[in-house]
């Protein structure tokens, strides 16, 4: 996502939409497809957070956890996941 957004200057919403279309194809298999789709929905609205940050927050919630350790203060934005200062 970094390359699409930062190098090719494709807006987050457009990049997320196109990757969502690809992931939604029947033949595409991904171990964390559900988390990726939620991340692709969340990421375009969170401009200070990278795709990886958003994915970590979504995965944290998906695993049933309610906190994530991070020095990054922006990581406290995801509903239901509290950022804990290490």
PyMOL commands that set and color helices and strands:
alter all, ss='L'
color gray80, all
select helices_A, chain A and resi 2-7+12-23+33-43+51-62+73-77
alter helices_A, ss='H'
color red, helices_A
select strands_A, chain A and resi 67-69+82-84
alter strands_A, ss='S'
color yellow, strands_A
deselect
rebuild
show_as cartoon
